[in-house]
């Protein structure tokens, strides 16, 4: 297989083959100059901060995990609220312009409100600028989401977006009122995106580790979103990226996500022009 496909690196995952067989195959790869990587069992528990120790010849992998109830997250949430409050003041002229645009395009009310699930499974009301002409009477596409492994989001049912609404959605400006959610303590600037209760109830039963996302406050943007997992994309992929963020969280990672989000929004702005 290595010669036929020109393989230069082998990843050893899980197999029913005996350990001695796998060891012989790895030795053959090594003799052929092929790189080898191992997927550890219980890989869901691994972090980038894992250390390796030894008892005799037996290696022990010790993952250092971040506790979401630790002082680090207390600091994170305090910084979130301070930054969100500052942004609300600095962006108030823009928010006023957007509000006027919403009133002209769809009328009152200016804000769209919807129940979402946050930290510890608690429900809260999320805010967005309205971008559609009227409320949809269609039931959420639960069956489609389950059958196709696609997360809900985007435009569901008939496209009811106004021209102004399409523009601000493309630029993610409709999400700015969620800064109010951050100040209230319902959300964080960075974290997994929150979902509606009816979807959460289903996904917690059908998607592995979905409920792990609720260990932290949901965010306006997140690790999954900057990797293209927005709207109607794979729910299992989104959960995998979200949980990676939780296991490897740091203030530096939050800053990286924030800067990347600004870059992505900037790219969308150029495309809109």
C-alpha positions as CSV (number, residue, x, y, z in Angstrom):
1,X,0.0,0.0,0.0
2,X,2.9,2.4,0.8
3,X,4.6,1.7,-2.5
4,X,1.3,1.8,-4.5
5,X,0.1,5.1,-3.1
6,X,3.4,6.8,-2.4
7,X,2.6,7.1,1.4
8,X,5.1,9.0,3.4
9,X,3.3,9.1,6.8
10,X,1.2,6.5,8.6
11,X,-1.4,7.3,11.3
12,X,-2.1,4.3,13.6
13,X,-5.6,4.5,15.0
14,X,-7.6,1.7,16.6
15,X,-7.7,-1.9,15.3
16,X,-8.7,-5.4,16.3
17,X,-5.3,-6.6,15.3
18,X,-3.0,-7.8,18.2
19,X,-0.5,-5.3,19.5
20,X,2.5,-7.4,18.3
21,X,1.1,-7.3,14.7
22,X,0.8,-3.5,14.8
23,X,4.3,-3.2,16.3
24,X,5.8,-5.3,13.5
25,X,4.0,-3.1,10.9
26,X,5.2,0.1,12.6
27,X,8.7,-1.3,12.6
28,X,8.5,-2.0,8.8
29,X,7.3,1.6,8.3
30,X,10.2,2.9,10.3
31,X,12.7,0.8,8.3
32,X,11.1,2.1,5.1
33,X,11.6,5.7,6.3
34,X,7.9,6.3,6.8
35,X,6.7,8.7,9.5
36,X,4.4,7.3,12.2
37,X,1.8,9.0,14.4
38,X,-0.3,7.3,17.0
39,X,-3.9,8.2,18.0
40,X,-4.2,7.6,21.7
41,X,-7.1,5.8,23.3
42,X,-9.4,8.2,25.1
43,X,-8.2,10.9,22.7
44,X,-11.2,13.0,23.7
45,X,-9.5,13.6,27.0
46,X,-6.2,14.7,25.5
47,X,-5.1,18.4,25.5
48,X,-2.1,20.3,23.9
49,X,-0.7,20.5,27.5
50,X,-0.3,16.8,28.0
51,X,3.0,15.6,29.6
52,X,4.6,12.2,29.3
53,X,6.2,10.4,32.3
54,X,7.4,6.9,32.8
55,X,7.1,4.0,35.2
56,X,9.9,1.7,34.1
57,X,9.3,1.3,30.4
58,X,5.6,2.2,30.5
59,X,4.8,5.7,29.3
60,X,2.1,7.6,31.2
61,X,0.4,10.5,29.4
62,X,-1.0,13.1,31.8
63,X,-3.3,15.6,30.2
64,X,-3.5,18.9,32.0
65,X,-7.1,20.0,31.6
66,X,-8.6,23.5,32.1
67,X,-11.3,23.6,34.8
68,X,-14.1,25.7,33.5
69,X,-15.0,26.7,37.1
70,X,-11.4,28.0,37.7
71,X,-10.3,31.6,38.3
72,X,-9.1,31.8,34.7
73,X,-12.7,31.6,33.4
74,X,-13.8,34.1,36.1
75,X,-11.2,36.5,34.7
76,X,-12.3,35.6,31.1
77,X,-16.0,36.4,31.8
78,X,-15.1,39.7,33.6
79,X,-12.9,40.8,30.7
80,X,-15.7,39.8,28.3
81,X,-18.2,42.0,30.0
82,X,-15.9,45.0,30.2
83,X,-14.9,44.7,26.5
84,X,-18.6,44.2,25.5
85,X,-19.7,47.3,27.5
86,X,-16.9,49.4,25.9
87,X,-17.8,48.2,22.4
88,X,-21.4,49.1,22.9
89,X,-20.4,52.6,23.7
90,X,-17.8,52.9,20.9
91,X,-20.2,51.3,18.3
92,X,-23.3,53.2,19.4
93,X,-23.3,55.4,16.2
94,X,-23.1,52.3,14.1
95,X,-25.8,50.5,16.1
96,X,-28.1,53.5,15.7
97,X,-27.6,53.5,12.0
98,X,-28.3,49.8,11.8
99,X,-31.4,50.2,13.9
100,X,-32.7,52.9,11.6
101,X,-32.0,50.6,8.6
102,X,-34.0,47.8,10.3
103,X,-36.9,50.1,11.0
104,X,-37.0,51.3,7.4
105,X,-36.7,47.8,5.9
106,X,-38.9,45.7,8.2
107,X,-40.4,48.1,10.8
108,X,-40.7,47.5,14.5
109,X,-39.4,45.8,16.6
110,X,-35.7,46.4,15.8
111,X,-34.5,43.3,17.7
112,X,-35.2,39.6,17.0
113,X,-35.3,37.6,20.2
114,X,-35.1,33.8,20.4
115,X,-34.6,31.3,23.3
116,X,-31.2,29.6,23.3
117,X,-29.4,27.2,25.7
118,X,-26.3,28.5,27.5
119,X,-24.0,27.6,30.4
120,X,-25.1,24.6,32.4
121,X,-28.1,24.1,30.1
122,X,-29.8,27.3,31.3
123,X,-32.0,29.0,28.8
124,X,-31.7,32.7,27.9
125,X,-33.0,35.1,25.2
126,X,-30.6,36.0,22.5
127,X,-30.7,39.3,20.6
128,X,-30.1,40.0,16.9
129,X,-31.1,42.8,14.5
130,X,-34.1,41.7,12.5
131,X,-33.3,40.9,8.9
132,X,-36.5,39.3,7.7
133,X,-39.9,40.6,6.7
134,X,-42.0,38.5,9.1
135,X,-41.8,35.7,11.6
136,X,-41.7,32.2,10.1
137,X,-44.6,29.9,11.0
138,X,-42.7,26.9,9.7
139,X,-41.6,24.3,12.3
140,X,-37.8,24.0,12.8
141,X,-36.3,21.4,10.4
142,X,-35.5,18.9,13.1
143,X,-35.8,15.8,10.9
144,X,-33.6,17.4,8.2
145,X,-30.9,18.3,10.7
146,X,-30.9,14.7,12.2
147,X,-31.0,12.9,8.8
148,X,-28.3,15.0,7.2
149,X,-26.1,15.7,10.2
150,X,-26.5,19.4,9.5
151,X,-26.7,22.1,12.2
152,X,-29.7,24.4,11.9
153,X,-29.1,28.1,11.0
154,X,-29.0,30.5,8.2
155,X,-32.2,30.9,6.2
156,X,-34.8,28.3,7.1
157,X,-37.8,27.8,4.8
158,X,-38.6,30.6,2.3
159,X,-36.0,33.4,2.0
160,X,-37.6,36.3,3.8
161,X,-34.5,38.5,4.1
162,X,-34.7,42.1,3.1
163,X,-32.0,43.6,0.9
164,X,-30.7,45.5,3.9
165,X,-31.0,42.3,6.0
166,X,-29.0,40.3,3.5
167,X,-26.1,42.8,3.7
168,X,-25.9,43.0,7.4
169,X,-26.1,39.2,7.7
170,X,-23.3,38.8,5.2
171,X,-21.2,41.1,7.3
172,X,-22.4,39.5,10.6
173,X,-23.5,43.0,11.8
174,X,-26.9,41.5,12.8
175,X,-25.0,39.7,15.6
176,X,-23.9,43.0,17.3
177,X,-26.8,43.2,19.7
178,X,-25.4,40.0,21.4
179,X,-22.9,42.4,23.0
180,X,-25.9,43.1,25.3
181,X,-26.1,39.4,26.1
182,X,-22.4,39.4,27.0
183,X,-22.9,42.4,29.4
184,X,-25.9,40.6,31.0
185,X,-23.7,37.6,31.6
186,X,-25.6,35.2,29.3
187,X,-22.8,34.9,26.7
188,X,-19.1,35.3,26.2
189,X,-17.3,37.0,23.3
190,X,-15.7,33.7,22.4
191,X,-17.3,30.3,22.9
192,X,-19.5,27.6,21.2
193,X,-22.5,29.1,19.4
194,X,-25.8,28.6,21.4
195,X,-28.7,26.5,20.0
196,X,-32.4,26.4,20.4
197,X,-33.8,24.1,23.1
198,X,-35.6,21.8,20.7
199,X,-32.4,21.1,18.8
200,X,-30.3,20.8,22.0
201,X,-32.7,18.1,23.4
202,X,-32.2,16.0,20.2
203,X,-28.5,16.6,19.7
204,X,-27.7,15.7,23.3
205,X,-29.1,12.2,22.6
206,X,-27.7,11.7,19.1
207,X,-24.4,13.6,18.9
208,X,-21.4,12.4,21.0
209,X,-20.2,15.0,23.6
210,X,-22.7,17.6,22.4
211,X,-23.6,18.5,26.0
212,X,-19.9,19.1,26.9
213,X,-20.3,22.4,25.0
214,X,-22.5,23.7,27.9
215,X,-19.5,23.7,30.3
216,X,-18.8,27.3,29.3
217,X,-20.9,30.3,28.2
218,X,-21.8,30.4,24.5
219,X,-20.0,32.9,22.4
220,X,-20.7,35.5,19.6
221,X,-17.9,33.8,17.7
222,X,-15.8,30.6,18.3
223,X,-13.2,28.1,17.2
224,X,-15.7,26.2,15.0
225,X,-17.0,29.4,13.3
226,X,-13.5,30.7,12.2
227,X,-13.0,27.3,10.6
228,X,-16.0,27.7,8.4
229,X,-18.5,25.8,10.5
230,X,-21.3,28.3,10.4
231,X,-24.9,27.9,9.5
232,X,-25.9,24.7,7.9
233,X,-22.7,22.7,8.3
234,X,-21.8,19.4,10.0
235,X,-23.0,19.3,13.6
236,X,-20.6,16.6,14.6
237,X,-17.6,18.6,13.1
238,X,-18.8,21.7,15.0
239,X,-19.0,19.8,18.3
240,X,-15.5,18.4,17.7
241,X,-14.0,21.8,17.2
242,X,-16.0,23.3,20.1
243,X,-14.7,20.7,22.4
244,X,-11.2,21.2,21.2
245,X,-11.5,24.8,22.2
246,X,-12.7,23.9,25.7
247,X,-9.9,21.4,26.3
248,X,-7.2,23.7,25.0
249,X,-8.6,27.1,26.1
250,X,-6.3,30.0,26.9
251,X,-6.5,33.8,26.7
252,X,-4.1,33.6,23.7
253,X,-6.5,31.2,21.9
254,X,-9.4,33.7,22.5
255,X,-7.3,36.5,21.1
256,X,-6.4,34.4,18.0
257,X,-10.1,33.6,17.4
258,X,-11.1,37.3,17.8
259,X,-8.5,38.5,15.4
260,X,-9.3,35.7,12.9
261,X,-13.0,36.6,13.2
262,X,-12.3,40.3,12.3
263,X,-10.2,39.0,9.3
264,X,-13.1,36.8,8.1
265,X,-15.6,39.5,8.4
266,X,-13.3,41.8,6.5
267,X,-13.1,39.3,3.7
268,X,-16.8,39.0,3.6
269,X,-17.0,42.8,3.4
270,X,-14.7,42.9,0.4
271,X,-16.8,40.2,-1.3
272,X,-19.9,42.2,-0.6
273,X,-18.4,45.2,-2.5
